Amino acid sequence: MVPSPTPAAVSTPAPVRSDPCGGYAELLKKYLSASPCVFVAGQAGLQMTYSGTNVPEVLTHSANGKTTTFTISSHAFGYPGALLHVGVSPTSQITIVLPSFSQISSTQNGTVAGTNDVEFRYKQLVYWNPKGGVLGGVLASYQAPTGSPALGVAAPSYEINPLLNIALNKARSIAENLSFPVTNAPAGQPGGSRTWSFAPQAVTVWRSPGGTLLAIIGQYGFSSHTLYLTLNTAQLIARNFQIQGTYGGNNAPVDYVNPVQDIPRAVGTAYSRSFTIGFSYLMGHSEALAR
């Protein structure tokens, strides 16, 4: 009797992670904080950014029928702007905003430097409609008073932010991200009561098949009556690596009782302009769910 041959060992394929935002361009979808997309369990992401802000203020002072115009300014920069994203379930992630070095130089106050506060975020994907291209989620944030005295907040800040993504074409290359952050933060002046603010945001996003992202971000702060406009661009270098940058700002009225010595009062406009440049790195892949 001839013995039967031993069956060849069959390798078991590794399980495939899947989520509504998976696929080759998932990093483009998941790094945006206003997107409901999340890094799923088994995934992690690292984002690092250098940022700079310039705020020239053009002021006028009138006295005895004579008007004087002058400019004061401030400049700030910070790095490395590190965010660590970790997927904790098929529909949720946590994010830790790590301490960064920042320096602010102004005409009035000279130069201050130190570290920013640590922030913790939890994002939950709560709804998705693959056929309709609609996703909904919520982002909760906690900012801890851990930074340097000159830069950090005096008490914790809290934010709850409902998120909505709506695809605008069949190819899902154009989408609208809507977010509605409500923030409770300490008062700007010592001894003041805590304040509430509401600053809804709309992000129109276009993604190319080659891995390019262009976005126009508009955000209106109801408490300050200020509209912020920002341009965002990103480019995939590989599936797990991209570079990104932003540029934007706002024009806001300013009213100083005593902005400069010997000048009792001045009003004008502050022209805030900010830019960032950085990269994002993805660890672990997921594939898109079938529509």
C-alpha positions as a LaTeX table, in Angstrom:
\begin{tabular}{lrrr}
\hline
Residue & $x$ (\AA) & $y$ (\AA) & $z$ (\AA) \\
\hline
Met1 & 0.00 & 0.00 & 0.00 \\
Val2 & 1.40 & 3.35 & $-1.09$ \\
Pro3 & 1.03 & 6.09 & 1.56 \\
Ser4 & $-0.97$ & 9.16 & 0.55 \\
Pro5 & 1.12 & 12.29 & $-0.05$ \\
Thr6 & 1.11 & 14.87 & 2.71 \\
Pro7 & $-1.09$ & 17.86 & 1.74 \\
Ala8 & 0.86 & 21.03 & 1.05 \\
Ala9 & 0.53 & 23.72 & 3.66 \\
Val10 & $-1.90$ & 26.44 & 2.63 \\
Ser11 & $-1.01$ & 29.95 & 3.74 \\
Thr12 & $-3.83$ & 32.01 & 5.19 \\
Pro13 & $-3.98$ & 35.47 & 3.64 \\
Ala14 & $-3.75$ & 38.37 & 6.01 \\
Pro15 & $-7.12$ & 39.92 & 6.77 \\
Val16 & $-7.89$ & 43.03 & 4.72 \\
Arg17 & $-8.93$ & 46.15 & 6.61 \\
Ser18 & $-11.78$ & 47.97 & 4.95 \\
Asp19 & $-13.52$ & 51.24 & 5.62 \\
Pro20 & $-15.53$ & 53.83 & 3.66 \\
Cys21 & $-12.42$ & 55.98 & 3.15 \\
Gly22 & $-9.98$ & 53.20 & 2.28 \\
Gly23 & $-8.03$ & 52.77 & $-0.93$ \\
Tyr24 & $-4.93$ & 54.26 & $-2.52$ \\
Ala25 & $-5.90$ & 57.88 & $-1.72$ \\
Glu26 & $-6.99$ & 57.24 & 1.88 \\
Leu27 & $-4.28$ & 59.46 & 3.36 \\
Leu28 & $-5.62$ & 62.43 & 1.38 \\
Lys29 & $-9.05$ & 61.83 & 2.92 \\
Lys30 & $-8.01$ & 61.09 & 6.49 \\
Tyr31 & $-5.46$ & 63.78 & 7.34 \\
Leu32 & $-8.02$ & 66.62 & 7.10 \\
Ser33 & $-9.43$ & 67.32 & 10.57 \\
Ala34 & $-12.78$ & 68.42 & 9.09 \\
Ser35 & $-13.29$ & 65.07 & 7.36 \\
Pro36 & $-15.37$ & 62.31 & 9.03 \\
Cys37 & $-12.85$ & 59.74 & 7.72 \\
Val38 & $-10.81$ & 57.98 & 10.41 \\
Phe39 & $-7.66$ & 55.93 & 10.72 \\
Val40 & $-9.10$ & 52.48 & 11.52 \\
Ala41 & $-7.82$ & 49.89 & 14.01 \\
Gly42 & $-4.41$ & 48.67 & 12.91 \\
Gln43 & $-3.55$ & 52.00 & 11.33 \\
Ala44 & $-1.62$ & 55.02 & 12.56 \\
Gly45 & $-0.62$ & 58.31 & 11.03 \\
Leu46 & 2.01 & 60.96 & 11.77 \\
Gln47 & 1.68 & 64.56 & 10.63 \\
Met48 & 4.39 & 67.22 & 11.07 \\
Thr49 & 4.12 & 70.89 & 10.10 \\
Tyr50 & 6.07 & 74.12 & 10.11 \\
Ser51 & 3.79 & 77.16 & 10.42 \\
Gly52 & 4.26 & 80.90 & 10.18 \\
Thr53 & 1.95 & 83.89 & 10.62 \\
Asn54 & 2.45 & 87.57 & 9.79 \\
Val55 & 0.03 & 90.21 & 11.10 \\
Pro56 & 0.70 & 93.76 & 9.93 \\
Glu57 & $-1.75$ & 96.28 & 11.42 \\
Val58 & $-2.35$ & 99.55 & 9.60 \\
Leu59 & $-3.63$ & 102.09 & 12.14 \\
Thr60 & $-4.81$ & 105.68 & 11.99 \\
His61 & $-4.86$ & 108.25 & 14.77 \\
Ser62 & $-6.72$ & 111.56 & 14.54 \\
Ala63 & $-6.07$ & 114.57 & 16.76 \\
Asn64 & $-6.55$ & 118.31 & 16.29 \\
Gly65 & $-7.80$ & 117.81 & 12.75 \\
Lys66 & $-4.69$ & 115.85 & 11.72 \\
Thr67 & $-4.68$ & 112.14 & 10.84 \\
Thr68 & $-1.57$ & 110.01 & 11.20 \\
Thr69 & $-1.20$ & 106.55 & 9.68 \\
Phe70 & 1.34 & 104.05 & 11.02 \\
Thr71 & 1.95 & 100.30 & 11.00 \\
Ile72 & 2.73 & 97.85 & 13.78 \\
Ser73 & 3.28 & 94.15 & 13.17 \\
Ser74 & 3.77 & 90.74 & 14.70 \\
His75 & 5.28 & 87.51 & 13.43 \\
Ala76 & 4.94 & 83.99 & 14.77 \\
Phe77 & 6.33 & 80.62 & 13.77 \\
Gly78 & 6.15 & 77.11 & 15.19 \\
Tyr79 & 7.43 & 73.58 & 14.62 \\
Pro80 & 7.28 & 70.58 & 14.44 \\
Gly81 & 3.46 & 70.73 & 14.76 \\
Ala82 & 3.31 & 66.99 & 15.36 \\
Leu83 & $-0.01$ & 65.10 & 15.35 \\
Leu84 & $-0.15$ & 61.37 & 16.09 \\
His85 & $-3.29$ & 59.56 & 14.87 \\
Val86 & $-4.07$ & 56.02 & 16.06 \\
Gly87 & $-7.02$ & 53.91 & 14.95 \\
Val88 & $-8.77$ & 52.28 & 17.93 \\
Ser89 & $-11.73$ & 50.58 & 16.21 \\
Pro90 & $-13.12$ & 50.09 & 12.69 \\
Thr91 & $-14.87$ & 53.47 & 13.03 \\
Ser92 & $-12.83$ & 55.59 & 15.46 \\
Gln93 & $-9.43$ & 57.12 & 16.13 \\
Ile94 & $-7.62$ & 59.15 & 18.75 \\
Thr95 & $-5.23$ & 62.02 & 18.00 \\
Ile96 & $-2.57$ & 63.51 & 20.24 \\
Val97 & $-1.32$ & 67.01 & 19.36 \\
Leu98 & 2.20 & 66.92 & 20.77 \\
Pro99 & 3.98 & 69.98 & 22.23 \\
Ser100 & 5.59 & 72.28 & 19.66 \\
Phe101 & 8.01 & 75.18 & 19.93 \\
Ser102 & 6.52 & 78.58 & 19.08 \\
Gln103 & 7.93 & 82.08 & 18.98 \\
Ile104 & 5.98 & 85.34 & 18.69 \\
Ser105 & 7.65 & 88.67 & 17.95 \\
Ser106 & 5.67 & 91.92 & 17.99 \\
Thr107 & 6.33 & 95.65 & 17.79 \\
Gln108 & 4.69 & 96.21 & 21.17 \\
Asn109 & 5.65 & 93.23 & 23.32 \\
Gly110 & 9.00 & 92.10 & 21.97 \\
Thr111 & 9.63 & 88.36 & 21.63 \\
Val112 & 8.17 & 85.49 & 23.63 \\
Ala113 & 8.84 & 81.81 & 23.05 \\
Gly114 & 7.93 & 78.46 & 24.53 \\
Thr115 & 5.81 & 75.38 & 23.94 \\
Asn116 & 2.15 & 75.07 & 23.06 \\
Asp117 & $-0.49$ & 73.10 & 24.95 \\
Val118 & $-1.06$ & 69.38 & 24.43 \\
Glu119 & $-4.39$ & 68.49 & 22.85 \\
Phe120 & $-6.31$ & 65.19 & 22.78 \\
Arg121 & $-8.93$ & 64.42 & 20.15 \\
Tyr122 & $-11.38$ & 61.58 & 19.59 \\
Lys123 & $-13.08$ & 61.14 & 16.19 \\
Gln124 & $-15.98$ & 58.76 & 15.60 \\
Leu125 & $-17.48$ & 57.85 & 12.23 \\
Val126 & $-21.19$ & 57.46 & 12.97 \\
Tyr127 & $-22.86$ & 57.23 & 9.55 \\
Trp128 & $-21.96$ & 56.33 & 6.00 \\
Asn129 & $-23.96$ & 55.80 & 2.84 \\
Pro130 & $-21.65$ & 54.24 & 0.22 \\
Lys131 & $-24.13$ & 54.66 & $-2.63$ \\
Gly132 & $-24.92$ & 58.27 & $-1.81$ \\
Gly133 & $-21.37$ & 59.26 & $-0.90$ \\
Val134 & $-22.41$ & 60.69 & 2.47 \\
Leu135 & $-20.44$ & 60.30 & 5.69 \\
Gly136 & $-21.11$ & 61.74 & 9.14 \\
Gly137 & $-19.00$ & 61.84 & 12.26 \\
Val138 & $-18.14$ & 63.76 & 15.39 \\
Leu139 & $-14.85$ & 65.10 & 16.72 \\
Ala140 & $-14.33$ & 65.83 & 20.44 \\
Ser141 & $-11.25$ & 67.77 & 21.59 \\
Tyr142 & $-9.64$ & 68.58 & 24.94 \\
Gln143 & $-6.83$ & 71.12 & 25.18 \\
Ala144 & $-4.81$ & 70.73 & 28.37 \\
Pro145 & $-3.08$ & 73.73 & 30.04 \\
Thr146 & 0.42 & 72.25 & 29.67 \\
Gly147 & 2.21 & 74.89 & 27.60 \\
Ser148 & 4.56 & 77.68 & 28.58 \\
Pro149 & 2.94 & 80.49 & 30.63 \\
Ala150 & 3.31 & 83.01 & 27.79 \\
Leu151 & 1.69 & 80.75 & 25.18 \\
Gly152 & $-0.53$ & 78.20 & 26.90 \\
Val153 & $-4.09$ & 78.61 & 28.12 \\
Ala154 & $-4.80$ & 79.17 & 31.80 \\
Ala155 & $-7.46$ & 76.43 & 31.96 \\
Pro156 & $-8.65$ & 73.55 & 29.78 \\
Ser157 & $-10.59$ & 74.13 & 26.56 \\
Tyr158 & $-13.25$ & 71.79 & 25.20 \\
Glu159 & $-14.74$ & 71.42 & 21.71 \\
Ile160 & $-17.44$ & 69.27 & 20.13 \\
Asn161 & $-17.52$ & 69.26 & 16.34 \\
Pro162 & $-20.14$ & 67.46 & 14.18 \\
Leu163 & $-18.73$ & 66.52 & 10.75 \\
Leu164 & $-20.45$ & 65.87 & 7.42 \\
Asn165 & $-19.00$ & 64.85 & 4.03 \\
Ile166 & $-21.11$ & 64.94 & 0.86 \\
Ala167 & $-19.79$ & 63.69 & $-2.51$ \\
Leu168 & $-20.65$ & 66.12 & $-5.32$ \\
Asn169 & $-19.99$ & 63.89 & $-8.35$ \\
Lys170 & $-20.27$ & 60.23 & $-9.30$ \\
Ala171 & $-16.50$ & 59.70 & $-9.31$ \\
Arg172 & $-16.31$ & 61.03 & $-5.71$ \\
Ser173 & $-13.43$ & 63.30 & $-6.74$ \\
Ile174 & $-15.27$ & 66.44 & $-5.58$ \\
Ala175 & $-16.77$ & 66.68 & $-2.11$ \\
Glu176 & $-18.00$ & 69.16 & 0.47 \\
Asn177 & $-16.88$ & 68.77 & 4.07 \\
Leu178 & $-18.96$ & 70.66 & 6.62 \\
Ser179 & $-18.06$ & 71.04 & 10.29 \\
Phe180 & $-19.79$ & 72.87 & 13.13 \\
Pro181 & $-17.35$ & 73.30 & 16.05 \\
Val182 & $-18.65$ & 74.61 & 19.36 \\
Thr183 & $-15.86$ & 75.60 & 21.77 \\
Asn184 & $-15.80$ & 76.36 & 25.48 \\
Ala185 & $-12.57$ & 78.14 & 26.44 \\
Pro186 & $-11.17$ & 80.27 & 29.27 \\
Ala187 & $-11.58$ & 84.02 & 29.00 \\
Gly188 & $-8.82$ & 86.05 & 27.40 \\
Gln189 & $-8.48$ & 88.26 & 30.47 \\
Pro190 & $-7.50$ & 86.89 & 33.91 \\
Gly191 & $-10.50$ & 86.49 & 36.20 \\
Gly192 & $-13.01$ & 86.54 & 33.34 \\
Ser193 & $-15.72$ & 83.95 & 32.85 \\
Arg194 & $-15.38$ & 81.14 & 30.32 \\
Thr195 & $-16.62$ & 81.85 & 26.80 \\
Trp196 & $-18.52$ & 79.91 & 24.14 \\
Ser197 & $-17.81$ & 80.27 & 20.42 \\
Phe198 & $-19.30$ & 78.81 & 17.24 \\
Ala199 & $-17.27$ & 78.84 & 14.00 \\
Pro200 & $-18.79$ & 76.66 & 11.23 \\
Gln201 & $-16.50$ & 75.62 & 8.41 \\
Ala202 & $-17.04$ & 74.58 & 4.78 \\
Val203 & $-14.29$ & 72.77 & 2.85 \\
Thr204 & $-14.69$ & 72.20 & $-0.90$ \\
Val205 & $-12.30$ & 69.41 & $-1.90$ \\
Trp206 & $-11.08$ & 68.13 & $-5.28$ \\
Arg207 & $-8.90$ & 65.03 & $-5.61$ \\
Ser208 & $-7.24$ & 63.92 & $-8.84$ \\
Pro209 & $-6.66$ & 60.26 & $-9.84$ \\
Gly210 & $-2.92$ & 60.97 & $-9.56$ \\
Gly211 & $-3.11$ & 61.85 & $-5.85$ \\
Thr212 & $-3.39$ & 65.62 & $-5.83$ \\
Leu213 & $-5.72$ & 67.43 & $-3.44$ \\
Leu214 & $-6.92$ & 71.02 & $-3.69$ \\
Ala215 & $-9.27$ & 72.51 & $-1.11$ \\
Ile216 & $-10.83$ & 75.88 & $-0.38$ \\
Ile217 & $-11.67$ & 76.35 & 3.31 \\
Gly218 & $-14.05$ & 79.00 & 4.58 \\
Gln219 & $-14.73$ & 79.48 & 8.29 \\
Tyr220 & $-16.85$ & 82.15 & 9.96 \\
Gly221 & $-16.41$ & 83.00 & 13.64 \\
Phe222 & $-19.69$ & 84.31 & 15.01 \\
Ser223 & $-18.14$ & 85.66 & 18.21 \\
Ser224 & $-15.56$ & 87.76 & 16.31 \\
His225 & $-17.64$ & 88.27 & 13.13 \\
Thr226 & $-14.59$ & 87.26 & 11.11 \\
Leu227 & $-14.36$ & 85.20 & 7.91 \\
Tyr228 & $-11.21$ & 83.11 & 7.43 \\
Leu229 & $-10.30$ & 81.82 & 3.95 \\
Thr230 & $-7.58$ & 79.20 & 3.42 \\
Leu231 & $-6.20$ & 77.32 & 0.42 \\
Asn232 & $-5.02$ & 73.77 & 1.09 \\
Thr233 & $-3.04$ & 71.53 & $-1.25$ \\
Ala234 & $-1.53$ & 68.08 & $-0.83$ \\
Gln235 & 0.26 & 65.60 & $-3.07$ \\
Leu236 & 0.72 & 61.87 & $-2.57$ \\
Ile237 & 4.34 & 60.81 & $-3.16$ \\
Ala238 & 3.44 & 57.20 & $-2.40$ \\
Arg239 & 0.41 & 55.52 & $-0.89$ \\
Asn240 & 1.75 & 56.02 & 2.63 \\
Phe241 & 3.44 & 59.42 & 2.25 \\
Gln242 & 2.29 & 62.89 & 1.20 \\
Ile243 & 3.38 & 66.50 & 1.41 \\
Gln244 & 0.91 & 69.33 & 2.10 \\
Gly245 & 0.69 & 73.06 & 2.58 \\
Thr246 & $-1.82$ & 75.83 & 3.33 \\
Tyr247 & $-2.06$ & 79.59 & 2.90 \\
Gly248 & $-4.78$ & 81.93 & 4.12 \\
Gly249 & $-5.95$ & 84.48 & 6.62 \\
Asn250 & $-8.41$ & 87.29 & 7.26 \\
Asn251 & $-8.78$ & 91.05 & 7.49 \\
Ala252 & $-10.07$ & 92.16 & 10.89 \\
Pro253 & $-10.80$ & 95.59 & 12.38 \\
Val254 & $-8.71$ & 96.60 & 15.41 \\
Asp255 & $-9.31$ & 99.32 & 17.98 \\
Tyr256 & $-6.54$ & 100.14 & 20.46 \\
Val257 & $-6.95$ & 102.45 & 23.41 \\
Asn258 & $-3.18$ & 102.88 & 23.65 \\
Pro259 & $-1.35$ & 100.84 & 21.00 \\
Val260 & 1.83 & 102.92 & 21.02 \\
Gln261 & 3.26 & 105.17 & 23.71 \\
Asp262 & 1.94 & 108.77 & 23.61 \\
Ile263 & $-0.84$ & 107.88 & 21.16 \\
Pro264 & $-4.14$ & 107.75 & 23.10 \\
Arg265 & $-6.30$ & 105.87 & 20.60 \\
Ala266 & $-6.02$ & 104.34 & 17.14 \\
Val267 & $-8.20$ & 102.23 & 14.87 \\
Gly268 & $-7.38$ & 100.27 & 11.75 \\
Thr269 & $-7.22$ & 96.84 & 10.15 \\
Ala270 & $-5.11$ & 93.78 & 10.89 \\
Tyr271 & $-4.13$ & 91.71 & 7.85 \\
Ser272 & $-3.44$ & 88.22 & 9.22 \\
Arg273 & $-1.73$ & 85.82 & 6.79 \\
Ser274 & $-0.63$ & 82.29 & 7.72 \\
Phe275 & 1.09 & 79.46 & 5.90 \\
Thr276 & 2.02 & 75.89 & 6.73 \\
Ile277 & 4.15 & 73.25 & 5.05 \\
Gly278 & 4.53 & 69.66 & 6.19 \\
Phe279 & 4.09 & 65.98 & 5.52 \\
Ser280 & 1.90 & 63.06 & 6.58 \\
Tyr281 & 2.90 & 59.40 & 6.90 \\
Leu282 & 0.50 & 56.44 & 7.02 \\
Met283 & 1.24 & 53.13 & 8.76 \\
Gly284 & $-1.09$ & 50.31 & 7.69 \\
His285 & $-3.46$ & 50.19 & 4.72 \\
Ser286 & $-7.21$ & 49.75 & 4.35 \\
Glu287 & $-9.30$ & 49.10 & 1.26 \\
Ala288 & $-12.49$ & 50.83 & 0.20 \\
Leu289 & $-15.85$ & 49.24 & 0.93 \\
Ala290 & $-17.85$ & 48.18 & $-2.11$ \\
Arg291 & $-20.52$ & 50.70 & $-3.12$ \\
\hline
\end{tabular}
